[in-house]
Amino acid sequence: MRRAVWAAERLLRTDDIAYEVSGDQNVSTALVDAFRHGDYRTRQMAEKALKHVDKIPNFSGIFPNMG
């Protein structure tokens, strides 16, 4: 799972790709699932990917030291 989330996050750094994918509910659902069920590093990458598509859920307090 970690490599797939890593690859998605890298692709979503490109604004055009992030814009195209932002409307795809399957991508957002998969990233949220990785965020909820992945290990610490996978969750960090999923969070970054979700930020690229402006779909970050409100999980306040999960990463208190990330800024």
mmCIF file of the N, C-alpha and C atoms, coordinates in Angstrom:
data_MODEL
# 
_entry.id   MODEL 
# 
loop_
_atom_site.group_PDB 
_atom_site.id 
_atom_site.type_symbol 
_atom_site.label_atom_id 
_atom_site.label_alt_id 
_atom_site.label_comp_id 
_atom_site.label_asym_id 
_atom_site.label_entity_id 
_atom_site.label_seq_id 
_atom_site.pdbx_PDB_ins_code 
_atom_site.Cartn_x 
_atom_site.Cartn_y 
_atom_site.Cartn_z 
_atom_site.occupancy 
_atom_site.B_iso_or_equiv 
_atom_site.pdbx_formal_charge 
_atom_site.auth_seq_id 
_atom_site.auth_comp_id 
_atom_site.auth_asym_id 
_atom_site.auth_atom_id 
_atom_site.pdbx_PDB_model_num 
ATOM 1   N N  . MET A 1 1  ? 0.828   -1.183 0.000   1.00 0.00 ? 1  MET A N  1 
ATOM 2   C CA . MET A 1 1  ? 0.000   0.000  0.000   1.00 0.00 ? 1  MET A CA 1 
ATOM 3   C C  . MET A 1 1  ? 0.876   1.251  0.000   1.00 0.00 ? 1  MET A C  1 
ATOM 4   N N  . ARG A 1 2  ? 1.988   1.215  0.723   1.00 0.00 ? 2  ARG A N  1 
ATOM 5   C CA . ARG A 1 2  ? 2.820   2.408  0.853   1.00 0.00 ? 2  ARG A CA 1 
ATOM 6   C C  . ARG A 1 2  ? 3.323   2.897  -0.497  1.00 0.00 ? 2  ARG A C  1 
ATOM 7   N N  . ARG A 1 3  ? 3.761   1.982  -1.351  1.00 0.00 ? 3  ARG A N  1 
ATOM 8   C CA . ARG A 1 3  ? 4.286   2.397  -2.657  1.00 0.00 ? 3  ARG A CA 1 
ATOM 9   C C  . ARG A 1 3  ? 3.195   2.997  -3.537  1.00 0.00 ? 3  ARG A C  1 
ATOM 10  N N  . ALA A 1 4  ? 2.005   2.459  -3.466  1.00 0.00 ? 4  ALA A N  1 
ATOM 11  C CA . ALA A 1 4  ? 0.898   3.003  -4.267  1.00 0.00 ? 4  ALA A CA 1 
ATOM 12  C C  . ALA A 1 4  ? 0.543   4.408  -3.802  1.00 0.00 ? 4  ALA A C  1 
ATOM 13  N N  . VAL A 1 5  ? 0.498   4.621  -2.501  1.00 0.00 ? 5  VAL A N  1 
ATOM 14  C CA . VAL A 1 5  ? 0.187   5.947  -1.971  1.00 0.00 ? 5  VAL A CA 1 
ATOM 15  C C  . VAL A 1 5  ? 1.320   6.914  -2.301  1.00 0.00 ? 5  VAL A C  1 
ATOM 16  N N  . TRP A 1 6  ? 2.558   6.440  -2.205  1.00 0.00 ? 6  TRP A N  1 
ATOM 17  C CA . TRP A 1 6  ? 3.705   7.275  -2.567  1.00 0.00 ? 6  TRP A CA 1 
ATOM 18  C C  . TRP A 1 6  ? 3.593   7.721  -4.025  1.00 0.00 ? 6  TRP A C  1 
ATOM 19  N N  . ALA A 1 7  ? 3.300   6.772  -4.921  1.00 0.00 ? 7  ALA A N  1 
ATOM 20  C CA . ALA A 1 7  ? 3.187   7.093  -6.347  1.00 0.00 ? 7  ALA A CA 1 
ATOM 21  C C  . ALA A 1 7  ? 2.045   8.079  -6.592  1.00 0.00 ? 7  ALA A C  1 
ATOM 22  N N  . ALA A 1 8  ? 0.916   7.866  -5.934  1.00 0.00 ? 8  ALA A N  1 
ATOM 23  C CA . ALA A 1 8  ? -0.224  8.780  -6.097  1.00 0.00 ? 8  ALA A CA 1 
ATOM 24  C C  . ALA A 1 8  ? 0.142   10.180 -5.631  1.00 0.00 ? 8  ALA A C  1 
ATOM 25  N N  . GLU A 1 9  ? 0.802   10.281 -4.503  1.00 0.00 ? 9  GLU A N  1 
ATOM 26  C CA . GLU A 1 9  ? 1.183   11.592 -3.977  1.00 0.00 ? 9  GLU A CA 1 
ATOM 27  C C  . GLU A 1 9  ? 2.129   12.298 -4.940  1.00 0.00 ? 9  GLU A C  1 
ATOM 28  N N  . ARG A 1 10 ? 3.069   11.567 -5.502  1.00 0.00 ? 10 ARG A N  1 
ATOM 29  C CA . ARG A 1 10 ? 4.020   12.155 -6.458  1.00 0.00 ? 10 ARG A CA 1 
ATOM 30  C C  . ARG A 1 10 ? 3.292   12.664 -7.701  1.00 0.00 ? 10 ARG A C  1 
ATOM 31  N N  . LEU A 1 11 ? 2.347   11.882 -8.213  1.00 0.00 ? 11 LEU A N  1 
ATOM 32  C CA . LEU A 1 11 ? 1.589   12.296 -9.395  1.00 0.00 ? 11 LEU A CA 1 
ATOM 33  C C  . LEU A 1 11 ? 0.723   13.511 -9.107  1.00 0.00 ? 11 LEU A C  1 
ATOM 34  N N  . LEU A 1 12 ? 0.145   13.548 -7.919  1.00 0.00 ? 12 LEU A N  1 
ATOM 35  C CA . LEU A 1 12 ? -0.770  14.630 -7.572  1.00 0.00 ? 12 LEU A CA 1 
ATOM 36  C C  . LEU A 1 12 ? -0.054  15.947 -7.302  1.00 0.00 ? 12 LEU A C  1 
ATOM 37  N N  . ARG A 1 13 ? 1.257   15.935 -7.267  1.00 0.00 ? 13 ARG A N  1 
ATOM 38  C CA . ARG A 1 13 ? 2.013   17.188 -7.129  1.00 0.00 ? 13 ARG A CA 1 
ATOM 39  C C  . ARG A 1 13 ? 1.868   18.044 -8.379  1.00 0.00 ? 13 ARG A C  1 
ATOM 40  N N  . THR A 1 14 ? 1.526   17.421 -9.496  1.00 0.00 ? 14 THR A N  1 
ATOM 41  C CA . THR A 1 14 ? 1.301   18.144 -10.744 1.00 0.00 ? 14 THR A CA 1 
ATOM 42  C C  . THR A 1 14 ? -0.112  18.704 -10.711 1.00 0.00 ? 14 THR A C  1 
ATOM 43  N N  . ASP A 1 15 ? -0.228  20.018 -10.764 1.00 0.00 ? 15 ASP A N  1 
ATOM 44  C CA . ASP A 1 15 ? -1.528  20.671 -10.602 1.00 0.00 ? 15 ASP A CA 1 
ATOM 45  C C  . ASP A 1 15 ? -2.581  20.172 -11.585 1.00 0.00 ? 15 ASP A C  1 
ATOM 46  N N  . ASP A 1 16 ? -2.197  19.969 -12.853 1.00 0.00 ? 16 ASP A N  1 
ATOM 47  C CA . ASP A 1 16 ? -3.168  19.502 -13.848 1.00 0.00 ? 16 ASP A CA 1 
ATOM 48  C C  . ASP A 1 16 ? -3.715  18.121 -13.489 1.00 0.00 ? 16 ASP A C  1 
ATOM 49  N N  . ILE A 1 17 ? -2.849  17.247 -13.025 1.00 0.00 ? 17 ILE A N  1 
ATOM 50  C CA . ILE A 1 17 ? -3.287  15.902 -12.634 1.00 0.00 ? 17 ILE A CA 1 
ATOM 51  C C  . ILE A 1 17 ? -4.164  15.982 -11.397 1.00 0.00 ? 17 ILE A C  1 
ATOM 52  N N  . ALA A 1 18 ? -3.745  16.767 -10.417 1.00 0.00 ? 18 ALA A N  1 
ATOM 53  C CA . ALA A 1 18 ? -4.538  16.912 -9.195  1.00 0.00 ? 18 ALA A CA 1 
ATOM 54  C C  . ALA A 1 18 ? -5.926  17.445 -9.509  1.00 0.00 ? 18 ALA A C  1 
ATOM 55  N N  . TYR A 1 19 ? -6.010  18.399 -10.424 1.00 0.00 ? 19 TYR A N  1 
ATOM 56  C CA . TYR A 1 19 ? -7.299  18.966 -10.800 1.00 0.00 ? 19 TYR A CA 1 
ATOM 57  C C  . TYR A 1 19 ? -8.189  17.915 -11.449 1.00 0.00 ? 19 TYR A C  1 
ATOM 58  N N  . GLU A 1 20 ? -7.625  17.132 -12.368 1.00 0.00 ? 20 GLU A N  1 
ATOM 59  C CA . GLU A 1 20 ? -8.399  16.092 -13.053 1.00 0.00 ? 20 GLU A CA 1 
ATOM 60  C C  . GLU A 1 20 ? -8.895  15.022 -12.085 1.00 0.00 ? 20 GLU A C  1 
ATOM 61  N N  . VAL A 1 21 ? -8.066  14.658 -11.131 1.00 0.00 ? 21 VAL A N  1 
ATOM 62  C CA . VAL A 1 21 ? -8.385  13.576 -10.201 1.00 0.00 ? 21 VAL A CA 1 
ATOM 63  C C  . VAL A 1 21 ? -9.296  14.043 -9.074  1.00 0.00 ? 21 VAL A C  1 
ATOM 64  N N  . SER A 1 22 ? -9.315  15.330 -8.810  1.00 0.00 ? 22 SER A N  1 
ATOM 65  C CA . SER A 1 22 ? -10.062 15.832 -7.650  1.00 0.00 ? 22 SER A CA 1 
ATOM 66  C C  . SER A 1 22 ? -11.547 15.494 -7.701  1.00 0.00 ? 22 SER A C  1 
ATOM 67  N N  . GLY A 1 23 ? -12.085 15.296 -8.871  1.00 0.00 ? 23 GLY A N  1 
ATOM 68  C CA . GLY A 1 23 ? -13.494 14.943 -8.988  1.00 0.00 ? 23 GLY A CA 1 
ATOM 69  C C  . GLY A 1 23 ? -13.771 13.454 -8.920  1.00 0.00 ? 23 GLY A C  1 
ATOM 70  N N  . ASP A 1 24 ? -12.733 12.638 -8.888  1.00 0.00 ? 24 ASP A N  1 
ATOM 71  C CA . ASP A 1 24 ? -12.904 11.185 -8.870  1.00 0.00 ? 24 ASP A CA 1 
ATOM 72  C C  . ASP A 1 24 ? -13.035 10.691 -7.437  1.00 0.00 ? 24 ASP A C  1 
ATOM 73  N N  . GLN A 1 25 ? -14.219 10.288 -7.074  1.00 0.00 ? 25 GLN A N  1 
ATOM 74  C CA . GLN A 1 25 ? -14.490 9.847  -5.707  1.00 0.00 ? 25 GLN A CA 1 
ATOM 75  C C  . GLN A 1 25 ? -13.689 8.599  -5.336  1.00 0.00 ? 25 GLN A C  1 
ATOM 76  N N  . ASN A 1 26 ? -13.384 7.744  -6.306  1.00 0.00 ? 26 ASN A N  1 
ATOM 77  C CA . ASN A 1 26 ? -12.624 6.527  -6.015  1.00 0.00 ? 26 ASN A CA 1 
ATOM 78  C C  . ASN A 1 26 ? -11.218 6.847  -5.507  1.00 0.00 ? 26 ASN A C  1 
ATOM 79  N N  . VAL A 1 27 ? -10.583 7.855  -6.101  1.00 0.00 ? 27 VAL A N  1 
ATOM 80  C CA . VAL A 1 27 ? -9.238  8.232  -5.670  1.00 0.00 ? 27 VAL A CA 1 
ATOM 81  C C  . VAL A 1 27 ? -9.280  8.763  -4.245  1.00 0.00 ? 27 VAL A C  1 
ATOM 82  N N  . SER A 1 28 ? -10.206 9.666  -3.989  1.00 0.00 ? 28 SER A N  1 
ATOM 83  C CA . SER A 1 28 ? -10.322 10.232 -2.643  1.00 0.00 ? 28 SER A CA 1 
ATOM 84  C C  . SER A 1 28 ? -10.627 9.153  -1.613  1.00 0.00 ? 28 SER A C  1 
ATOM 85  N N  . THR A 1 29 ? -11.536 8.253  -1.955  1.00 0.00 ? 29 THR A N  1 
ATOM 86  C CA . THR A 1 29 ? -11.900 7.174  -1.035  1.00 0.00 ? 29 THR A CA 1 
ATOM 87  C C  . THR A 1 29 ? -10.698 6.281  -0.740  1.00 0.00 ? 29 THR A C  1 
ATOM 88  N N  . ALA A 1 30 ? -9.923  5.950  -1.761  1.00 0.00 ? 30 ALA A N  1 
ATOM 89  C CA . ALA A 1 30 ? -8.743  5.105  -1.565  1.00 0.00 ? 30 ALA A CA 1 
ATOM 90  C C  . ALA A 1 30 ? -7.706  5.799  -0.692  1.00 0.00 ? 30 ALA A C  1 
ATOM 91  N N  . LEU A 1 31 ? -7.510  7.096  -0.908  1.00 0.00 ? 31 LEU A N  1 
ATOM 92  C CA . LEU A 1 31 ? -6.529  7.831  -0.106  1.00 0.00 ? 31 LEU A CA 1 
ATOM 93  C C  . LEU A 1 31 ? -6.990  7.979  1.339   1.00 0.00 ? 31 LEU A C  1 
ATOM 94  N N  . VAL A 1 32 ? -8.273  8.216  1.550   1.00 0.00 ? 32 VAL A N  1 
ATOM 95  C CA . VAL A 1 32 ? -8.796  8.298  2.919   1.00 0.00 ? 32 VAL A CA 1 
ATOM 96  C C  . VAL A 1 32 ? -8.648  6.942  3.610   1.00 0.00 ? 32 VAL A C  1 
ATOM 97  N N  . ASP A 1 33 ? -8.907  5.865  2.875   1.00 0.00 ? 33 ASP A N  1 
ATOM 98  C CA . ASP A 1 33 ? -8.744  4.521  3.432   1.00 0.00 ? 33 ASP A CA 1 
ATOM 99  C C  . ASP A 1 33 ? -7.283  4.282  3.828   1.00 0.00 ? 33 ASP A C  1 
ATOM 100 N N  . ALA A 1 34 ? -6.355  4.684  2.974   1.00 0.00 ? 34 ALA A N  1 
ATOM 101 C CA . ALA A 1 34 ? -4.928  4.544  3.290   1.00 0.00 ? 34 ALA A CA 1 
ATOM 102 C C  . ALA A 1 34 ? -4.569  5.397  4.502   1.00 0.00 ? 34 ALA A C  1 
ATOM 103 N N  . PHE A 1 35 ? -5.169  6.577  4.576   1.00 0.00 ? 35 PHE A N  1 
ATOM 104 C CA . PHE A 1 35 ? -4.912  7.458  5.708   1.00 0.00 ? 35 PHE A CA 1 
ATOM 105 C C  . PHE A 1 35 ? -5.400  6.829  7.012   1.00 0.00 ? 35 PHE A C  1 
ATOM 106 N N  . ARG A 1 36 ? -6.546  6.219  6.973   1.00 0.00 ? 36 ARG A N  1 
ATOM 107 C CA . ARG A 1 36 ? -7.134  5.640  8.186   1.00 0.00 ? 36 ARG A CA 1 
ATOM 108 C C  . ARG A 1 36 ? -6.484  4.332  8.605   1.00 0.00 ? 36 ARG A C  1 
ATOM 109 N N  . HIS A 1 37 ? -6.038  3.535  7.630   1.00 0.00 ? 37 HIS A N  1 
ATOM 110 C CA . HIS A 1 37 ? -5.598  2.181  7.954   1.00 0.00 ? 37 HIS A CA 1 
ATOM 111 C C  . HIS A 1 37 ? -4.117  1.914  7.714   1.00 0.00 ? 37 HIS A C  1 
ATOM 112 N N  . GLY A 1 38 ? -3.406  2.873  7.151   1.00 0.00 ? 38 GLY A N  1 
ATOM 113 C CA . GLY A 1 38 ? -1.997  2.651  6.863   1.00 0.00 ? 38 GLY A CA 1 
ATOM 114 C C  . GLY A 1 38 ? -1.123  2.871  8.083   1.00 0.00 ? 38 GLY A C  1 
ATOM 115 N N  . ASP A 1 39 ? 0.144   2.504  7.935   1.00 0.00 ? 39 ASP A N  1 
ATOM 116 C CA . ASP A 1 39 ? 1.100   2.782  9.003   1.00 0.00 ? 39 ASP A CA 1 
ATOM 117 C C  . ASP A 1 39 ? 1.411   4.286  9.005   1.00 0.00 ? 39 ASP A C  1 
ATOM 118 N N  . TYR A 1 40 ? 2.233   4.711  9.901   1.00 0.00 ? 40 TYR A N  1 
ATOM 119 C CA . TYR A 1 40 ? 2.486   6.135  10.097  1.00 0.00 ? 40 TYR A CA 1 
ATOM 120 C C  . TYR A 1 40 ? 2.945   6.820  8.813   1.00 0.00 ? 40 TYR A C  1 
ATOM 121 N N  . ARG A 1 41 ? 3.945   6.240  8.134   1.00 0.00 ? 41 ARG A N  1 
ATOM 122 C CA . ARG A 1 41 ? 4.475   6.868  6.914   1.00 0.00 ? 41 ARG A CA 1 
ATOM 123 C C  . ARG A 1 41 ? 3.446   6.881  5.793   1.00 0.00 ? 41 ARG A C  1 
ATOM 124 N N  . THR A 1 42 ? 2.670   5.817  5.673   1.00 0.00 ? 42 THR A N  1 
ATOM 125 C CA . THR A 1 42 ? 1.628   5.766  4.645   1.00 0.00 ? 42 THR A CA 1 
ATOM 126 C C  . THR A 1 42 ? 0.577   6.832  4.916   1.00 0.00 ? 42 THR A C  1 
ATOM 127 N N  . ARG A 1 43 ? 0.222   7.015  6.171   1.00 0.00 ? 43 ARG A N  1 
ATOM 128 C CA . ARG A 1 43 ? -0.766  8.035  6.528   1.00 0.00 ? 43 ARG A CA 1 
ATOM 129 C C  . ARG A 1 43 ? -0.241  9.432  6.197   1.00 0.00 ? 43 ARG A C  1 
ATOM 130 N N  . GLN A 1 44 ? 1.033   9.674  6.436   1.00 0.00 ? 44 GLN A N  1 
ATOM 131 C CA . GLN A 1 44 ? 1.611   10.974 6.090   1.00 0.00 ? 44 GLN A CA 1 
ATOM 132 C C  . GLN A 1 44 ? 1.526   11.228 4.587   1.00 0.00 ? 44 GLN A C  1 
ATOM 133 N N  . MET A 1 45 ? 1.874   10.214 3.783   1.00 0.00 ? 45 MET A N  1 
ATOM 134 C CA . MET A 1 45 ? 1.824   10.368 2.332   1.00 0.00 ? 45 MET A CA 1 
ATOM 135 C C  . MET A 1 45 ? 0.390   10.548 1.847   1.00 0.00 ? 45 MET A C  1 
ATOM 136 N N  . ALA A 1 46 ? -0.541  9.795  2.421   1.00 0.00 ? 46 ALA A N  1 
ATOM 137 C CA . ALA A 1 46 ? -1.944  9.923  2.035   1.00 0.00 ? 46 ALA A CA 1 
ATOM 138 C C  . ALA A 1 46 ? -2.464  11.314 2.376   1.00 0.00 ? 46 ALA A C  1 
ATOM 139 N N  . GLU A 1 47 ? -2.056  11.839 3.518   1.00 0.00 ? 47 GLU A N  1 
ATOM 140 C CA . GLU A 1 47 ? -2.469  13.185 3.906   1.00 0.00 ? 47 GLU A CA 1 
ATOM 141 C C  . GLU A 1 47 ? -1.962  14.212 2.896   1.00 0.00 ? 47 GLU A C  1 
ATOM 142 N N  . LYS A 1 48 ? -0.714  14.098 2.485   1.00 0.00 ? 48 LYS A N  1 
ATOM 143 C CA . LYS A 1 48 ? -0.159  15.020 1.489   1.00 0.00 ? 48 LYS A CA 1 
ATOM 144 C C  . LYS A 1 48 ? -0.917  14.909 0.171   1.00 0.00 ? 48 LYS A C  1 
ATOM 145 N N  . ALA A 1 49 ? -1.209  13.677 -0.247  1.00 0.00 ? 49 ALA A N  1 
ATOM 146 C CA . ALA A 1 49 ? -1.941  13.464 -1.498  1.00 0.00 ? 49 ALA A CA 1 
ATOM 147 C C  . ALA A 1 49 ? -3.332  14.081 -1.417  1.00 0.00 ? 49 ALA A C  1 
ATOM 148 N N  . LEU A 1 50 ? -4.001  13.904 -0.292  1.00 0.00 ? 50 LEU A N  1 
ATOM 149 C CA . LEU A 1 50 ? -5.331  14.481 -0.127  1.00 0.00 ? 50 LEU A CA 1 
ATOM 150 C C  . LEU A 1 50 ? -5.284  16.003 -0.149  1.00 0.00 ? 50 LEU A C  1 
ATOM 151 N N  . LYS A 1 51 ? -4.238  16.575 0.384   1.00 0.00 ? 51 LYS A N  1 
ATOM 152 C CA . LYS A 1 51 ? -4.098  18.031 0.334   1.00 0.00 ? 51 LYS A CA 1 
ATOM 153 C C  . LYS A 1 51 ? -3.951  18.524 -1.104  1.00 0.00 ? 51 LYS A C  1 
ATOM 154 N N  . HIS A 1 52 ? -3.277  17.741 -1.944  1.00 0.00 ? 52 HIS A N  1 
ATOM 155 C CA . HIS A 1 52 ? -3.106  18.126 -3.346  1.00 0.00 ? 52 HIS A CA 1 
ATOM 156 C C  . HIS A 1 52 ? -4.445  18.220 -4.068  1.00 0.00 ? 52 HIS A C  1 
ATOM 157 N N  . VAL A 1 53 ? -5.394  17.387 -3.686  1.00 0.00 ? 53 VAL A N  1 
ATOM 158 C CA . VAL A 1 53 ? -6.710  17.405 -4.339  1.00 0.00 ? 53 VAL A CA 1 
ATOM 159 C C  . VAL A 1 53 ? -7.752  18.110 -3.472  1.00 0.00 ? 53 VAL A C  1 
ATOM 160 N N  . ASP A 1 54 ? -7.293  18.811 -2.456  1.00 0.00 ? 54 ASP A N  1 
ATOM 161 C CA . ASP A 1 54 ? -8.172  19.563 -1.560  1.00 0.00 ? 54 ASP A CA 1 
ATOM 162 C C  . ASP A 1 54 ? -9.283  18.702 -0.976  1.00 0.00 ? 54 ASP A C  1 
ATOM 163 N N  . LYS A 1 55 ? -8.949  17.489 -0.612  1.00 0.00 ? 55 LYS A N  1 
ATOM 164 C CA . LYS A 1 55 ? -9.932  16.575 -0.057  1.00 0.00 ? 55 LYS A CA 1 
ATOM 165 C C  . LYS A 1 55 ? -9.509  16.075 1.320   1.00 0.00 ? 55 LYS A C  1 
ATOM 166 N N  . ILE A 1 56 ? -8.748  16.867 2.039   1.00 0.00 ? 56 ILE A N  1 
ATOM 167 C CA . ILE A 1 56 ? -8.260  16.410 3.335   1.00 0.00 ? 56 ILE A CA 1 
ATOM 168 C C  . ILE A 1 56 ? -9.417  16.387 4.331   1.00 0.00 ? 56 ILE A C  1 
ATOM 169 N N  . PRO A 1 57 ? -9.678  15.220 4.911   1.00 0.00 ? 57 PRO A N  1 
ATOM 170 C CA . PRO A 1 57 ? -10.729 15.161 5.920   1.00 0.00 ? 57 PRO A CA 1 
ATOM 171 C C  . PRO A 1 57 ? -10.250 15.802 7.216   1.00 0.00 ? 57 PRO A C  1 
ATOM 172 N N  . ASN A 1 58 ? -11.158 16.107 8.082   1.00 0.00 ? 58 ASN A N  1 
ATOM 173 C CA . ASN A 1 58 ? -10.810 16.762 9.336   1.00 0.00 ? 58 ASN A CA 1 
ATOM 174 C C  . ASN A 1 58 ? -10.496 15.701 10.383  1.00 0.00 ? 58 ASN A C  1 
ATOM 175 N N  . PHE A 1 59 ? -9.239  15.304 10.448  1.00 0.00 ? 59 PHE A N  1 
ATOM 176 C CA . PHE A 1 59 ? -8.772  14.355 11.460  1.00 0.00 ? 59 PHE A CA 1 
ATOM 177 C C  . PHE A 1 59 ? -7.836  15.101 12.396  1.00 0.00 ? 59 PHE A C  1 
ATOM 178 N N  . SER A 1 60 ? -8.314  16.130 13.016  1.00 0.00 ? 60 SER A N  1 
ATOM 179 C CA . SER A 1 60 ? -7.457  16.964 13.853  1.00 0.00 ? 60 SER A CA 1 
ATOM 180 C C  . SER A 1 60 ? -6.821  16.138 14.964  1.00 0.00 ? 60 SER A C  1 
ATOM 181 N N  . GLY A 1 61 ? -5.552  16.413 15.183  1.00 0.00 ? 61 GLY A N  1 
ATOM 182 C CA . GLY A 1 61 ? -4.840  15.758 16.266  1.00 0.00 ? 61 GLY A CA 1 
ATOM 183 C C  . GLY A 1 61 ? -4.147  14.466 15.907  1.00 0.00 ? 61 GLY A C  1 
ATOM 184 N N  . ILE A 1 62 ? -4.302  13.990 14.674  1.00 0.00 ? 62 ILE A N  1 
ATOM 185 C CA . ILE A 1 62 ? -3.645  12.739 14.311  1.00 0.00 ? 62 ILE A CA 1 
ATOM 186 C C  . ILE A 1 62 ? -2.147  12.946 14.175  1.00 0.00 ? 62 ILE A C  1 
ATOM 187 N N  . PHE A 1 63 ? -1.749  14.052 13.563  1.00 0.00 ? 63 PHE A N  1 
ATOM 188 C CA . PHE A 1 63 ? -0.333  14.376 13.414  1.00 0.00 ? 63 PHE A CA 1 
ATOM 189 C C  . PHE A 1 63 ? -0.077  15.711 14.115  1.00 0.00 ? 63 PHE A C  1 
ATOM 190 N N  . PRO A 1 64 ? -0.043  15.739 15.424  1.00 0.00 ? 64 PRO A N  1 
ATOM 191 C CA . PRO A 1 64 ? 0.070   17.016 16.127  1.00 0.00 ? 64 PRO A CA 1 
ATOM 192 C C  . PRO A 1 64 ? 1.372   17.758 15.864  1.00 0.00 ? 64 PRO A C  1 
ATOM 193 N N  . ASN A 1 65 ? 2.439   17.078 15.451  1.00 0.00 ? 65 ASN A N  1 
ATOM 194 C CA . ASN A 1 65 ? 3.721   17.751 15.262  1.00 0.00 ? 65 ASN A CA 1 
ATOM 195 C C  . ASN A 1 65 ? 3.998   18.097 13.815  1.00 0.00 ? 65 ASN A C  1 
ATOM 196 N N  . MET A 1 66 ? 3.056   17.842 12.926  1.00 0.00 ? 66 MET A N  1 
ATOM 197 C CA . MET A 1 66 ? 3.262   18.190 11.516  1.00 0.00 ? 66 MET A CA 1 
ATOM 198 C C  . MET A 1 66 ? 2.816   19.624 11.307  1.00 0.00 ? 66 MET A C  1 
ATOM 199 N N  . GLY A 1 67 ? 3.648   20.410 10.672  1.00 0.00 ? 67 GLY A N  1 
ATOM 200 C CA . GLY A 1 67 ? 3.238   21.776 10.482  1.00 0.00 ? 67 GLY A CA 1 
ATOM 201 C C  . GLY A 1 67 ? 3.617   22.394 9.234   1.00 0.00 ? 67 GLY A C  1 
# 
